[in-house]
Amino acid sequence: MPSVYIKTYGCQMNERDSDQVAQMLAARGYRLTREETEADVILLNTCSVRDMAEQKAIGKMGMLHKLRERRPHLVFGYLGCMAQSRGAELAASPGRVDLVVGTQKFHRVADYVDELLRDRLEAHIDDERRAIVDTDGEEGSQNTIREHTLRAGQATAFVSIMQGCNMHCTFCIVPATRGAERSRPIPQIVEEVRGLVARGVKEVTLLGQIVNLYGRHEFPRMDGKSPFVQLLEAVHDVPGLARLRFTSPHPAGYRDDLVHALARLPKLMEHVHLPLQSGSNALLKRMHRTYTREQFLRLVEKLRAAREGIAITTDIIVGFPGETDGDFAASKAMVAEADFDNAFVFRYSPRRDTPAATMDGQLPEAVKEARNKELLEAVDANVARKLDACIGHRMEILCEGPSRHNADRLFGRTRTNKIVVFEGAPRHVGEVFDLRITRASQSTLYGDPAIL
């Protein structure tokens, strides 16, 4: 049977979409391979949030095209956000890309791959290779990402609960690439989680562009609870599920009902990813973020009061158009004021057709790079302090399997989403248990195996 190589760039949503494509292709008999040189079909699932992600995908495709010298039937395709944004432009570019599929058509990929391979292998079409480009919207596409390919012993899984975003932050291309908010029904999501638990999954992470605004246009509030809190309660009650997470939220979605849910649902982990983007009120307004630094800090206080020991992580952009030294200093100060457990720091990258791309005050790359480095140093110092505070404590982990850097060791995540590496046995994979933390590196905790 033909073999398929899939490479994914970007967020967990992209990982989940790639998993869906892989499952559909495997169901039709395609063999999934990790070796691009063995593949008959090569698919790159792309990201458009930053220019670097797009350039990586384009560069990768350019390098892969040399494989056609000895395998002229090869099918190449772009999927996802960059495909949605650039569409036919990608198919028309040098290198003969055969397939361009947007964010609402992942469920069509297997059909298109069948069709293209039939052209290549049976009709031997090469001189006039046709391309398939499908970036049209499709009603109900949010309900198509629901199948999973699980490896043996897999203990965690992502569950897509919605697509799209209506927030229109001035730096962000996601509303253009993912479309408007569309949510799946609660019973459908719960049934998917039940199926995952039946197959051995212990932890699920609910995914959405603005996950905590789930269902606000489709489903009513009930008993004072938003649709998202209703969903959390329904998933929380699935027998056998040990842990529940969600990402990525928006501060605007943290109403009192969600804060209270964090306090009263024990399977909901003590970790919140709360994107800040900037500590400057002036820049938050230019970004169209709908909150102030003062409101953000009050929310942090509410979350910490609701759940003892909660970990809060964030995203921060440096070098946004018009960012002054004072604006940057305000962002740096927020690392300490909000006491973040970690932060993902990004240099601003202009995205096509976004308001920020044409704003006055575009900053030189050298300024962005210097601020990025300075802020990362502040974040790293905070991370080190947080990890050092764990030494000597017993912490619950879910063991996910071999460590990425040392296959002789295992790793798991704490309830606060910190990685712990330890020496264990195969029987520990997929299990929830306590370890005593003995030491910490810059980004990782290490546990004592003596108590196992």
C-alpha positions in Angstrom: 0.0 0.0 0.0 1.1 3.6 -0.5 2.9 5.3 2.4 2.2 8.8 3.8 4.6 11.2 5.6 2.9 14.0 7.6 4.9 16.8 9.2 3.1 19.3 11.5 4.0 22.9 12.3 2.3 25.1 14.9 -0.2 24.6 17.7 -2.0 21.7 19.3 -4.9 22.3 17.0 -2.7 21.5 14.1 -1.4 18.4 15.8 -5.0 17.3 16.3 -5.9 18.0 12.7 -2.9 16.0 11.5 -3.9 13.1 13.7 -7.4 13.2 12.1 -5.9 13.1 8.6 -3.5 10.2 9.6 -6.4 8.2 11.0 -8.5 8.7 7.8 -5.6 7.7 5.6 -4.8 4.7 7.8 -8.4 3.5 7.7 -8.1 3.4 3.9 -5.0 1.2 4.0 -2.3 3.8 3.7 0.9 3.1 5.7 2.1 6.0 7.9 5.8 6.5 7.9 8.3 8.7 9.7 10.7 8.5 6.9 10.0 11.1 4.1 12.3 9.1 1.7 9.9 6.2 1.9 6.7 8.1 1.3 4.4 8.2 -1.7 2.5 11.1 -0.3 4.1 14.0 1.7 1.8 16.4 3.5 2.9 19.5 5.5 0.3 20.8 7.9 1.2 24.4 8.1 0.9 27.4 10.5 0.5 31.1 9.7 0.7 32.7 13.1 4.3 33.8 12.5 6.3 34.3 9.4 9.0 31.9 10.6 6.5 29.0 10.6 5.5 29.7 7.0 9.1 30.0 5.9 10.0 26.7 7.6 7.2 24.9 5.7 8.1 26.5 2.4 11.8 25.7 2.9 11.0 22.1 3.9 8.9 21.6 0.8 11.7 23.0 -1.4 14.1 20.4 0.0 11.7 17.6 -0.4 11.1 18.1 -4.1 14.4 16.6 -4.9 12.8 13.2 -4.0 10.9 13.4 -7.3 14.1 12.7 -9.2 13.7 9.0 -8.4 10.1 8.9 -7.4 8.2 10.9 -10.0 4.8 9.7 -8.8 5.2 11.5 -5.4 2.3 13.6 -4.3 3.1 16.8 -2.3 0.5 18.7 -0.3 0.1 21.7 2.0 -2.6 21.6 4.6 -3.9 24.0 7.2 -3.5 27.6 8.0 -0.9 28.7 5.4 -2.8 26.7 2.8 -6.0 28.5 3.7 -4.3 31.9 3.6 -2.3 31.5 0.4 -4.5 29.0 -1.5 -3.9 28.7 -5.2 -0.8 30.8 -4.8 1.0 27.8 -3.4 -0.1 25.5 -6.1 1.1 28.0 -8.7 4.5 28.3 -7.1 7.6 26.5 -8.5 7.9 22.9 -7.4 4.6 21.4 -8.5 2.6 21.1 -5.3 -0.3 18.8 -6.0 -2.6 19.5 -3.1 -3.6 22.6 -1.1 -6.3 22.0 1.5 -7.6 24.6 3.9 -8.7 24.4 7.6 -12.3 23.4 7.0 -11.5 20.5 4.6 -9.2 18.1 6.5 -11.9 15.5 6.2 -11.6 15.7 2.4 -7.8 15.0 2.3 -8.1 11.2 2.0 -10.4 11.5 -1.0 -8.1 14.0 -2.7 -5.0 11.8 -2.0 -6.8 8.8 -3.5 -7.6 10.8 -6.6 -4.1 12.2 -7.1 -2.3 8.9 -6.5 -4.6 7.3 -9.0 -3.6 9.9 -11.6 0.1 9.4 -10.8 0.2 5.6 -10.5 -2.4 4.4 -12.9 -2.6 7.1 -15.6 1.1 8.0 -15.2 0.3 11.7 -15.6 3.5 13.7 -15.1 3.9 16.3 -17.8 0.7 18.1 -17.0 0.2 17.5 -13.4 -3.0 19.0 -12.1 -3.4 20.4 -8.6 -6.3 20.2 -6.3 -7.0 23.4 -4.3 -9.8 23.4 -1.7 -9.9 26.3 0.7 -13.7 26.8 0.7 -15.7 27.0 3.9 -17.9 24.1 4.8 -20.8 24.1 7.3 -20.4 21.6 10.1 -16.6 21.2 9.6 -16.1 21.6 13.3 -17.8 18.2 13.7 -15.4 16.3 11.5 -12.3 16.2 13.7 -13.3 13.4 16.0 -11.3 10.3 15.2 -8.0 9.3 16.9 -5.0 7.3 16.1 -3.6 6.1 19.5 -0.2 4.5 20.0 0.1 1.6 22.4 -0.1 2.9 26.0 -1.0 6.4 25.0 -2.4 8.1 28.1 -3.2 11.6 26.9 -5.3 13.0 24.0 -6.4 16.2 22.5 -10.1 16.7 21.8 -11.2 19.5 19.4 -14.4 21.2 20.7 -14.7 24.1 18.3 -13.1 25.9 15.3 -12.6 29.5 14.5 -12.2 32.8 16.4 -14.3 36.0 16.5 -11.9 38.2 18.6 -10.0 39.8 15.8 -6.8 40.8 17.6 -5.0 43.2 15.3 -1.8 41.1 15.1 -3.6 37.7 14.5 -4.4 36.0 11.2 -6.4 33.1 12.8 -9.9 34.5 12.1 -8.9 34.6 8.5 -7.5 31.1 8.4 -9.8 29.3 10.8 -13.0 31.3 10.2 -15.7 32.3 12.6 -16.4 30.5 15.9 -18.2 27.2 15.4 -18.8 24.7 18.3 -19.6 21.0 18.5 -22.5 19.7 20.6 -21.7 18.6 24.2 -23.1 15.0 23.8 -20.8 14.5 20.7 -17.7 15.6 22.6 -18.6 13.5 25.7 -19.0 10.4 23.5 -15.6 11.0 22.0 -14.0 11.3 25.4 -15.8 8.1 26.5 -14.3 6.3 23.6 -10.8 7.6 24.4 -11.1 6.5 28.0 -12.3 3.1 26.9 -9.0 2.8 24.9 -6.8 3.7 27.9 -6.6 7.5 27.8 -6.4 9.0 31.3 -6.2 12.7 30.4 -7.9 14.8 27.7 -7.1 18.4 26.7 -10.0 20.3 25.2 -8.9 22.4 22.2 -10.2 25.6 20.7 -8.8 28.9 19.3 -10.6 30.6 22.2 -11.6 27.5 24.1 -13.4 29.2 27.0 -15.8 31.0 24.7 -17.1 27.6 23.5 -20.7 27.5 22.4 -21.6 31.1 23.2 -23.4 31.6 19.9 -25.0 28.1 19.6 -26.0 27.0 23.1 -27.8 28.7 26.0 -26.6 29.4 29.5 -28.1 27.0 32.0 -28.4 27.5 35.8 -26.1 30.5 35.4 -23.4 28.4 33.7 -21.8 29.1 30.3 -21.8 26.4 27.7 -18.1 25.9 28.3 -18.6 25.2 32.0 -21.5 22.9 31.1 -19.1 21.0 28.9 -16.4 20.8 31.6 -18.9 19.3 34.0 -20.1 16.7 31.4 -16.6 15.6 30.5 -15.5 15.7 34.2 -18.2 13.1 34.9 -16.9 10.5 32.4 -16.0 7.4 34.4 -12.4 6.5 34.2 -11.1 9.9 33.2 -8.4 11.0 35.6 -7.4 14.4 34.3 -8.9 17.3 32.3 -7.2 20.3 30.8 -8.1 23.0 28.2 -6.3 25.4 25.9 -6.0 28.1 24.7 -8.3 30.5 26.5 -8.8 34.3 26.5 -8.9 36.4 29.6 -12.4 37.6 28.5 -13.7 34.1 28.8 -13.0 33.8 32.5 -16.3 34.6 34.1 -17.1 33.7 37.6 -18.7 30.4 36.7 -15.4 29.2 35.1 -13.4 30.4 38.1 -15.7 28.5 40.4 -15.4 25.4 38.2 -11.7 25.5 38.7 -12.3 25.5 42.5 -14.9 22.6 42.5 -13.9 20.1 39.8 -11.1 18.0 41.1 -10.2 16.4 37.7 -9.6 19.8 36.3 -5.9 20.4 36.6 -4.3 23.3 38.5 -2.9 24.9 35.4 -4.2 27.8 33.4 -2.7 29.2 30.2 -3.6 32.8 30.2 -2.3 34.8 27.2 -1.3 38.3 28.3 0.4 39.5 25.0 1.5 42.8 26.5 1.8 44.5 29.9 1.1 47.9 28.5 -2.4 49.3 28.4 -1.6 51.3 25.4 -0.4 48.3 23.4 -3.3 46.1 24.7 -5.7 48.7 23.2 -3.8 48.7 19.9 -3.9 44.9 19.9 -7.6 44.9 20.6 -7.2 42.7 23.6 -10.3 44.0 25.5 -8.7 44.1 29.0 -6.2 46.2 30.9 -3.2 45.1 32.8 -5.1 45.9 36.0 -8.0 43.7 35.0 -5.6 40.9 34.1 -3.9 41.0 37.5 -7.2 41.0 39.2 -8.1 37.8 37.3 -4.8 36.2 38.3 -5.7 37.0 41.9 -9.1 35.3 41.5 -7.6 32.2 39.9 -5.1 31.8 42.7 -7.8 32.3 45.3 -10.0 29.7 43.6 -7.3 26.9 43.4 -4.4 26.6 45.8 -1.1 26.0 44.0 -2.5 26.8 40.6 0.2 27.4 37.9 -0.3 30.2 35.4 1.5 30.4 32.1 1.2 33.0 29.4 2.1 34.3 25.9 3.9 37.7 25.5 4.7 39.5 22.2 7.7 41.9 22.0 8.2 44.4 19.3 4.6 45.1 18.5 4.3 48.3 16.3 4.7 51.4 18.4 6.1 49.5 21.5 8.2 52.0 23.4 10.8 51.3 26.1 8.2 52.0 28.7 5.7 49.6 27.1 8.3 46.8 27.0 9.3 47.6 30.7 5.6 47.1 31.6 5.6 43.7 29.9 8.8 42.7 31.7 7.3 43.8 35.0 4.3 41.6 34.6 6.4 38.5 34.7 7.1 39.2 38.3 3.8 40.9 39.2 1.7 38.0 37.8 4.3 35.5 39.0 4.0 33.4 35.9 5.2 29.8 36.0 6.3 30.1 32.4 5.9 32.3 29.4 6.2 31.9 25.7 7.8 35.0 24.3 7.4 35.8 20.6 8.8 38.6 18.4 6.1 40.4 16.6 5.8 39.1 13.0 3.6 41.1 10.5 0.9 38.9 9.0 -0.8 39.7 5.7 -4.2 41.3 5.9 -4.0 42.1 9.6 -4.4 45.7 10.9 -1.1 45.6 12.8 0.9 44.9 9.6 0.2 48.4 8.3 0.4 50.3 11.6 2.9 53.0 12.1 5.9 52.3 14.3 7.1 49.1 12.9 10.3 48.2 14.9 13.6 47.0 13.5 14.4 43.3 13.9 17.4 44.1 16.1 15.2 45.9 18.6 12.8 42.9 18.7 15.6 40.5 19.1 17.2 42.4 22.0 13.8 42.7 23.8 13.1 39.1 23.2 16.4 38.0 24.8 15.9 40.4 27.8 12.4 39.2 28.5 13.4 35.5 28.1 16.1 36.0 30.7 13.4 37.4 33.2 11.1 34.5 32.4 13.8 31.9 32.8 14.7 33.2 36.2 11.1 32.9 37.3 10.8 29.4 35.9 14.0 28.3 37.8 12.7 29.7 41.0 9.3 27.9 40.5 11.0 24.6 39.8 13.5 24.9 42.6 10.5 25.3 45.0 9.3 21.9 44.0 12.4 20.1 45.3 11.7 17.9 48.3 8.0 17.7 47.6 5.9 14.7 46.6 4.0 15.5 43.4 1.4 13.6 41.4 2.3 12.8 37.8 0.7 11.0 34.9 3.5 8.9 33.2 3.3 9.5 29.4 6.2 7.2 28.3 9.9 7.4 27.5 11.7 10.7 27.9 12.4 12.4 24.5 16.0 13.0 25.4 16.8 9.6 27.1 14.7 6.6 26.1 16.0 4.7 29.2 14.0 7.1 31.4 10.3 7.9 31.7 8.6 11.2 31.9 5.3 12.5 33.2 3.5 15.8 33.9 2.5 17.2 37.2 -1.0 18.5 37.8 0.5 22.0 37.1 1.9 20.7 33.8 5.6 20.6 34.8 7.7 17.8 33.2 9.2 15.3 35.5 11.8 12.7 34.4 12.5 9.6 36.4 13.8 6.0 36.2 10.8 3.6 36.1 9.5 0.5 34.4 7.1 -0.1 31.5 4.3 -0.8 34.0 4.3 2.9 35.0 3.3 4.2 31.5 -0.2 5.5 31.6 -0.5 5.4 35.4 -1.0 8.2 37.9 1.2 8.2 41.0 3.3 10.3 43.2 7.1 11.0 43.0 9.4 12.8 45.3 11.2 15.7 43.4 14.9 15.5 44.0 16.3 18.1 41.7 15.5 20.6 38.9 17.2 21.7 35.7 16.4 24.9 33.8 13.1 23.5 32.5 12.6 20.0 34.0 12.1 18.3 37.3 13.6 15.0 38.3 11.9 12.4 40.6 13.1 9.8 43.0 12.4 6.3 41.7 12.9 4.8 45.2 9.3 5.2 46.1 7.9 3.3 43.1 
